[in-house]
Amino acid sequence: SYIDELKDKKSAQQVSEHESETAIYSPDQQEIAVLKKHIEQNWYRPPGIKGLDDLSVIVLVSVNRDGSVTNMELTRSSGEAFFDNSLLRAVRKSVPLPIPAEKYDLYKKIELRFNG
């Protein structure tokens, strides 16, 4: 019947509206790339370290709305203290972090992976 068709259309609309809502508020790979690039510009990696390219570290950063950092913790160490510490220094130097204000809830705690 005509009424059932209208109901079907309405529920289909609600689904697509909901989908677009979640798409808007998910961390964007491009935004994460901008954030990582911002930190990497302040990251000094000592030259001539053997195996530097094979190192990777994951850091969990807690951020205020203004981009200031409230907490940082390594969720996965590279196994090389100098490398881990150099990244943590870079994050501190990079404050305020460029997080999208309208997506603060997604970025207030964000895990970032960095490779040597």
N, C-alpha and C positions, 0 to 999 in steps of 0.2 A: 504494500500500500504506500501511498504518498507520504504519510506520516512516518512510517518506518524508514523510508529513504532519507527523509530529513534527519531523523535521529542518527542514522548511519553516517551521514555527511558531517553532522555536528561532532560525533565521537571521533571521526577521522581528523577533523580540524583540531580538536583538542590534543590528539596525539601529535600532530605535526607541530603545533605550537609548543608543546612540551619538549619535543626533540630540539627545536631551534633554541629554546631556552637553555638546555643543557649544553648545546654546542657553543653558545656565547660564553658560558662560564667555565669552560675547561681550560687548563693551562695550555697555552698555545706554544707549539714547538719553536715558532719564530721568536716569541717573547722570551722563552727560556734561552734561546741562542743569543739574544741581545744581552740578557743578564749575564750569561757566561762570558761573553766577549768583553763586557764591561769589567768583570773581575780579572780576566786574563790580561787586560791591558796593564794591570797593576801587579801582575805575577812575575816575580823574578825567579827564574829557574837557573841555578848555577850551571854554567856551561861545562862541557867535558865530563859529565857524569855518565859512567857506563850504564847502559840499560835504562836510561831515562825514558825512552820512548815506550818501554814496556810497563811503566808504572801507571797506576790509576788510583784515584782516591775519591771517595764519596763523602760529601759533607752535608749535614742537615742544618739549614740556616733558619732561625726564627727572626722575623722582621716586623718592625712597627709600621704603621701606615705611612710615616714619613720616609721610609726606606732605611732607617737606622736598624742596626742588628742588636737583638736582645740576647741571642744565644747562638753558639755554633758548636756542633759536635761532629766528630768523624764517625760516620756509620760504617765506613770501611777504610781502614788504613792501607796505604801503599806498602807498608812494611819498612819504609825509609822515613825516619823522623824528620830529616831535613826537608824532604819533599812535602810531607804533610804540613809541617810548620810554615813552609813558604806559601802554601795555598791559603792557610788560615790568615797569614799576614796580608795576603792579597785581598781577601774578603774584607778585612778590617779597613784597609786602605781604600776600598771601593765604596764605602758608605758616603752618601746615601745610595742604596741600591735602586736601580730603575725598575720598580715594580708597578704594574698597571693599577692605578688607584681604584678603578671600578671593579677590579678582580682581587682586591686585597685578601678576601677570605681564602682564596686559592694559594696565594703567595706568602701568607703569614708564616707558614712552615713549609719550606721547599727543600727537596733533596736534589743536589747537583753532583754530577759525576765529571771529574776532570782527568784527562790523560796527559802523560808527560810529553 
